[in-house]
Amino acid sequence: MKGAGSTTASTTSSSSGFGDQFGEDYDPKSGFRDASRTLYAKKGDSKVFLVEKKDSKEVYAMKSLRKDVILDYDQVESTKLEKEILMQADHPFLVGMHYVFQTEPKIFFVMRFVRGGELFMHLRNATRFPEERAKFYAVQVALAIGHLHKKHIIYRDLKPENILMDEDGYICLTDFGLAKILTDNAQAFSFCGTPEYLAPEILNEKGHTFPVDWWALGILTYEMIVGFPPFYTGNSNNLKMYELIKKKPVYFPDPTRHKIKMSDECKDFITKLLEKDPANRLGTKSGIDEVMSHPFFADLNMDDLVNKRLEPPFKPKLSTDLFDVSNFDSQFTSEEAINSVIPQQKLDQIRKNMDQFEDFA
């Protein structure tokens, strides 16, 4: 078996009884197929692997989370919240969770494997998208955000890297690590998100709610069509960019000089999403219904879209191999699927705090 280490930890499965389908922790004799790959890795040793369920041979993406890291960064509650949100992500344009299980040192979220890769990769390859293609993705993102908001979930991490494309060319949101449930008139105060996508109210640190996601949709739509975010400076010091986000109106490139075509409806859509005052931002008053009623989306049949009857403007190239990861960043997919070995001191720390992980069983 290529790239799997082993430990002596026993598997604690979820109520689904799915845990044993991946075998004893990282046992090379079960769970991971030989062609397994690391799809991507994140700070804090959170990794996503490609795995195969032994009985059905179905392929999934499996997120591996180290419990010692969760404890060190005081992320037990936020990880529980991520699990709950993933379980509620029952929408065609969201990556939901199929199963959750844990071993002594780690927690595993088993999710749909979206084979077409990150939108970020496709945008990087194309430099920019024509307006109609960008619209096709923007409307799906809007519907996904609207679904989350109806469940009182604020997403807070919209960016091309967190949008995956399926084999047919439709997209879905993933990674709910920064999401939060807001009830009644509650606000969030964390300074979090991707710098280029931060809304003015996050920068002002006076509290923010659901409109930050509509702001991010405006940034995303602009970036897809123009090729870079509207307030991007190229400077490693983000302070100047933050000032532009808070004070400067959005600028649209000259269509003749830059050869970037944007309709008036598209410009108006972006401008209203990038309203500095969240109270006046598109989507604040009536949520998703207000966003979907904008003329930018007037030519789309929403019923056909949600049921995936529309012909996507682009389909990713894929082989017949269900383990095809050619649309993911080779920086990670070229790595062997090796799970980290946890030091004894960290295992002792985990054992002393196992009661904090009961909700993951």
C-alpha positions as CSV (number, residue, x, y, z in Angstrom):
1,M,0.0,0.0,0.0
2,K,1.5,3.3,-1.1
3,G,2.0,5.9,1.6
4,A,0.0,4.7,4.7
5,G,1.6,4.5,8.1
6,S,0.1,2.5,10.9
7,T,-0.6,2.9,14.6
8,T,-2.1,0.7,17.3
9,A,-5.1,3.0,17.9
10,S,-8.5,1.4,17.7
11,T,-11.3,2.8,15.6
12,T,-14.3,4.4,17.2
13,S,-16.9,4.5,14.5
14,S,-19.9,6.7,14.2
15,S,-23.4,5.4,14.7
16,S,-23.5,4.6,11.0
17,G,-21.0,1.8,11.6
18,F,-18.9,3.2,8.8
19,G,-15.6,3.6,10.6
20,D,-14.6,0.0,10.2
21,Q,-15.0,0.3,6.4
22,F,-11.7,2.3,6.5
23,G,-10.0,-0.1,8.8
24,E,-7.9,0.3,11.9
25,D,-6.8,3.9,11.8
26,Y,-4.2,3.9,9.0
27,D,-3.9,0.1,8.5
28,P,-2.4,-0.3,5.0
29,K,-4.5,-3.4,4.4
30,S,-7.8,-1.6,4.5
31,G,-9.4,1.7,3.7
32,F,-7.0,3.4,1.3
33,R,-6.7,2.1,-2.2
34,D,-3.2,2.0,-3.7
35,A,-4.0,5.0,-5.9
36,S,-4.9,7.2,-2.9
37,R,-3.7,10.7,-3.0
38,T,-3.5,13.8,-0.7
39,L,-6.0,16.2,-2.3
40,Y,-4.9,19.1,-0.1
41,A,-3.4,20.0,3.2
42,K,-3.9,22.9,5.6
43,K,-2.1,24.5,8.4
44,G,-2.5,22.6,11.6
45,D,-2.1,19.2,10.0
46,S,-5.6,19.0,8.6
47,K,-5.4,16.9,5.4
48,V,-7.9,15.7,2.9
49,F,-7.3,12.3,1.4
50,L,-8.9,10.3,-1.4
51,V,-10.3,7.1,0.0
52,E,-12.4,4.1,-1.1
53,K,-15.2,2.5,1.0
54,K,-14.3,-1.2,1.0
55,D,-17.7,-2.8,0.6
56,S,-19.2,-0.5,-2.1
57,K,-15.9,0.7,-3.8
58,E,-17.3,4.2,-3.7
59,V,-14.7,7.0,-3.7
60,Y,-14.8,9.8,-1.1
61,A,-12.8,12.7,0.1
62,M,-11.9,12.2,3.7
63,K,-10.7,15.1,6.0
64,S,-8.4,14.0,8.7
65,L,-8.1,16.2,11.9
66,R,-5.6,15.7,14.6
67,K,-7.2,15.8,18.1
68,D,-4.0,17.2,19.7
69,V,-4.0,20.1,17.3
70,I,-7.7,20.7,18.0
71,L,-6.9,20.8,21.7
72,D,-3.8,23.0,21.3
73,Y,-5.8,25.6,19.3
74,D,-8.9,25.4,21.5
75,Q,-11.0,24.3,18.5
76,V,-13.1,21.6,20.0
77,E,-16.3,23.6,19.8
78,S,-15.6,25.0,16.3
79,T,-14.8,21.5,15.0
80,K,-18.1,20.3,16.5
81,L,-19.8,23.2,14.7
82,E,-18.1,22.4,11.4
83,K,-19.5,18.8,11.8
84,E,-23.0,20.0,12.5
85,I,-22.9,22.4,9.5
86,L,-21.6,19.7,7.2
87,M,-24.5,17.5,8.3
88,Q,-26.9,20.2,7.4
89,A,-25.4,21.0,4.0
90,D,-28.2,19.2,2.1
91,H,-28.2,21.2,-1.1
92,P,-27.0,20.4,-4.6
93,F,-24.4,23.2,-4.5
94,L,-22.9,22.3,-1.2
95,V,-20.5,19.6,-0.3
96,G,-22.2,17.8,2.6
97,M,-20.9,15.0,4.9
98,H,-21.7,11.4,4.4
99,Y,-20.1,9.9,7.5
100,V,-18.1,10.9,10.5
101,F,-15.9,8.6,12.7
102,Q,-12.9,8.8,14.9
103,T,-9.9,6.9,16.1
104,E,-8.1,7.6,19.3
105,P,-5.8,10.3,17.8
106,K,-7.9,11.7,15.0
107,I,-11.4,12.7,13.7
108,F,-12.5,11.9,10.1
109,F,-15.1,13.7,8.0
110,V,-16.1,11.6,5.0
111,M,-17.5,13.8,2.2
112,R,-18.4,13.6,-1.5
113,F,-15.4,13.5,-3.8
114,V,-16.0,16.4,-6.3
115,R,-13.8,15.3,-9.2
116,G,-13.5,18.4,-11.2
117,G,-11.2,20.2,-8.8
118,E,-11.1,23.7,-7.4
119,L,-12.6,26.6,-9.3
120,F,-9.3,28.4,-8.4
121,M,-7.4,26.0,-10.7
122,H,-9.8,26.5,-13.6
123,L,-9.7,30.3,-13.2
124,R,-5.9,30.3,-13.0
125,N,-5.7,28.3,-16.2
126,A,-8.2,30.6,-18.0
127,T,-7.0,33.9,-16.4
128,R,-10.6,35.1,-16.5
129,F,-14.0,33.8,-17.4
130,P,-16.5,35.3,-19.9
131,E,-19.4,36.9,-18.1
132,E,-21.9,34.1,-18.9
133,R,-19.6,31.5,-17.5
134,A,-19.0,33.6,-14.4
135,K,-22.7,34.1,-14.0
136,F,-23.3,30.3,-14.1
137,Y,-21.0,29.9,-11.1
138,A,-22.1,33.0,-9.3
139,V,-25.8,32.0,-9.3
140,Q,-25.0,28.6,-7.8
141,V,-22.8,30.2,-5.1
142,A,-25.7,32.6,-4.4
143,L,-28.2,29.7,-4.0
144,A,-25.7,27.8,-1.7
145,I,-25.2,30.9,0.5
146,G,-28.9,31.5,0.6
147,H,-29.5,27.9,1.7
148,L,-27.0,28.3,4.5
149,H,-28.5,31.6,5.6
150,K,-31.9,30.1,5.9
151,K,-30.4,27.6,8.3
152,H,-28.9,30.6,10.2
153,I,-25.4,29.7,9.0
154,I,-22.9,32.5,8.0
155,Y,-20.2,31.1,5.7
156,R,-17.4,33.7,5.9
157,D,-14.8,31.9,3.7
158,L,-16.0,32.4,0.1
159,K,-13.1,32.2,-2.4
160,P,-12.3,30.2,-5.6
161,E,-10.2,27.7,-3.6
162,N,-13.4,26.7,-1.6
163,I,-15.5,26.1,-4.7
164,L,-15.3,22.7,-6.3
165,M,-16.4,21.6,-9.8
166,D,-18.1,18.3,-10.4
167,E,-17.6,16.1,-13.4
168,D,-20.5,17.8,-15.3
169,G,-19.3,21.4,-14.8
170,Y,-21.6,22.4,-11.9
171,I,-20.0,23.7,-8.7
172,C,-20.4,23.4,-4.9
173,L,-19.1,25.1,-1.8
174,T,-16.8,23.3,0.6
175,D,-14.8,23.9,3.8
176,F,-17.0,25.2,6.6
177,G,-14.2,25.8,9.0
178,L,-15.0,29.5,9.4
179,A,-18.8,29.1,9.3
180,K,-20.9,30.1,12.3
181,I,-24.5,29.7,13.4
182,L,-26.1,33.0,14.1
183,T,-29.6,33.1,15.7
184,D,-32.0,36.0,16.4
185,N,-30.1,39.3,16.3
186,A,-26.7,37.8,17.2
187,Q,-23.5,39.1,15.5
188,A,-20.1,37.6,14.9
189,F,-16.9,39.5,15.9
190,S,-14.0,37.2,14.7
191,F,-11.5,38.8,12.3
192,C,-11.5,35.9,9.8
193,G,-11.5,35.2,6.1
194,T,-9.3,35.7,3.1
195,P,-7.9,39.3,3.0
196,E,-9.1,40.2,-0.5
197,Y,-12.6,39.0,0.4
198,L,-13.1,40.7,3.8
199,A,-16.1,43.0,4.0
200,P,-15.7,46.5,5.5
201,E,-17.7,45.6,8.6
202,I,-15.2,42.8,9.4
203,L,-12.3,45.2,9.0
204,N,-14.1,47.7,11.3
205,E,-14.4,45.0,13.9
206,K,-17.8,46.2,15.2
207,G,-19.7,43.1,14.5
208,H,-20.9,41.4,11.3
209,T,-23.7,39.2,10.1
210,F,-25.0,37.5,6.9
211,P,-24.3,40.4,4.5
212,V,-20.5,39.6,4.6
213,D,-21.3,36.6,2.4
214,W,-23.1,38.8,-0.2
215,W,-20.1,41.1,-0.2
216,A,-17.8,38.1,-0.9
217,L,-20.1,37.1,-3.7
218,G,-19.5,40.5,-5.3
219,I,-15.7,40.1,-4.9
220,L,-15.9,36.6,-6.4
221,T,-18.0,37.6,-9.4
222,Y,-15.6,40.5,-10.2
223,E,-12.5,38.3,-9.8
224,M,-14.0,35.6,-12.1
225,I,-14.6,38.2,-14.9
226,V,-11.6,40.5,-14.5
227,G,-9.0,38.0,-13.3
228,F,-8.2,39.5,-9.9
229,P,-10.2,40.9,-6.9
230,P,-11.4,44.6,-7.2
231,F,-9.3,46.0,-4.3
232,Y,-6.2,43.9,-4.8
233,T,-3.0,45.9,-4.6
234,G,-0.3,43.2,-5.1
235,N,1.3,44.4,-1.9
236,S,2.2,41.9,0.8
237,N,1.1,44.5,3.3
238,N,-2.7,44.3,3.4
239,L,-3.3,47.6,5.2
240,K,-3.4,49.6,2.0
241,M,-5.9,47.1,0.5
242,Y,-8.0,47.2,3.7
243,E,-8.3,51.0,3.3
244,L,-9.4,50.6,-0.3
245,I,-12.0,48.0,0.8
246,K,-13.4,50.4,3.4
247,K,-13.3,53.6,1.3
248,K,-12.8,53.2,-2.5
249,P,-15.7,52.5,-4.9
250,V,-15.3,49.5,-7.1
251,Y,-13.6,50.3,-10.4
252,F,-14.5,48.5,-13.7
253,P,-11.8,48.2,-16.4
254,D,-12.2,50.0,-19.6
255,P,-13.7,47.3,-22.0
256,T,-11.8,48.6,-25.1
257,R,-8.4,48.9,-23.4
258,H,-8.6,45.7,-21.3
259,K,-10.8,43.7,-23.6
260,I,-13.1,42.7,-20.7
261,K,-16.8,42.8,-21.5
262,M,-19.2,43.3,-18.7
263,S,-22.9,44.1,-19.1
264,D,-24.6,46.9,-17.3
265,E,-26.6,44.3,-15.3
266,C,-23.4,42.6,-14.3
267,K,-21.8,45.9,-13.1
268,D,-24.9,46.9,-11.2
269,F,-25.0,43.4,-9.5
270,I,-21.4,43.7,-8.4
271,T,-21.8,47.3,-7.3
272,K,-24.8,46.6,-5.1
273,L,-23.1,43.6,-3.6
274,L,-20.0,45.7,-2.8
275,E,-22.0,48.4,-1.0
276,K,-19.9,49.5,1.9
277,D,-22.8,49.9,4.3
278,P,-24.1,46.4,5.0
279,A,-27.6,47.7,5.7
280,N,-27.9,48.9,2.1
281,R,-26.2,45.9,0.5
282,L,-28.0,43.7,-2.0
283,G,-29.3,40.7,-0.1
284,T,-29.5,42.3,3.3
285,K,-33.2,43.1,3.3
286,S,-34.7,40.0,1.7
287,G,-31.9,37.6,1.6
288,I,-31.5,35.2,-1.3
289,D,-34.8,36.2,-2.9
290,E,-33.5,39.8,-3.3
291,V,-30.3,38.6,-4.8
292,M,-32.0,36.2,-7.3
293,S,-34.4,38.9,-8.4
294,H,-31.6,41.1,-9.7
295,P,-31.7,41.5,-13.6
296,F,-28.3,39.9,-13.8
297,F,-30.0,36.5,-13.3
298,A,-33.1,37.2,-15.3
299,D,-32.3,34.9,-18.2
300,L,-31.7,31.8,-16.0
301,N,-34.3,29.2,-15.3
302,M,-33.8,28.5,-11.6
303,D,-35.7,25.2,-11.6
304,D,-33.6,23.9,-14.4
305,L,-30.5,25.1,-12.7
306,V,-31.2,23.5,-9.3
307,N,-32.1,20.2,-11.0
308,K,-29.0,20.5,-13.2
309,R,-30.8,20.4,-16.5
310,L,-28.8,23.4,-17.9
311,E,-25.8,22.8,-20.1
312,P,-22.7,24.1,-18.2
313,P,-20.4,26.4,-20.2
314,F,-17.4,24.2,-19.3
315,K,-16.8,20.6,-18.4
316,P,-13.6,19.5,-16.8
317,K,-11.5,16.9,-18.6
318,L,-11.6,13.6,-16.7
319,S,-10.5,10.1,-17.3
320,T,-12.7,7.0,-16.5
321,D,-10.5,6.4,-13.4
322,L,-12.6,7.4,-10.3
323,F,-9.3,8.3,-8.6
324,D,-8.5,10.9,-11.3
325,V,-7.0,13.9,-9.4
326,S,-5.6,15.7,-12.5
327,N,-7.8,18.8,-11.7
328,F,-6.3,19.3,-8.3
329,D,-3.1,21.1,-7.4
330,S,-0.2,18.8,-8.1
331,Q,1.6,20.3,-5.2
332,F,-0.5,18.0,-3.0
333,T,-1.7,15.2,-5.3
334,S,2.0,14.2,-6.0
335,E,2.4,13.5,-2.3
336,E,2.0,10.0,-1.0
337,A,-1.0,9.6,1.3
338,I,1.0,9.5,4.5
339,N,-0.9,10.2,7.7
340,S,1.2,11.8,10.4
341,V,2.5,9.8,13.4
342,I,1.5,11.4,16.7
343,P,4.1,11.6,19.4
344,Q,3.4,9.7,22.7
345,Q,3.2,13.0,24.6
346,K,0.4,14.2,22.4
347,L,-1.4,10.8,22.6
348,D,-1.3,11.2,26.4
349,Q,-2.8,14.7,26.1
350,I,-5.6,13.3,23.9
351,R,-6.4,10.4,26.3
352,K,-6.8,12.9,29.2
353,N,-9.3,14.9,27.1
354,M,-11.3,12.1,25.3
355,D,-14.5,13.2,26.9
356,Q,-14.4,16.4,24.8
357,F,-14.7,14.3,21.6
358,E,-17.7,12.2,22.6
359,D,-20.0,14.1,20.2
360,F,-17.9,12.8,17.3
361,A,-18.7,9.1,18.0
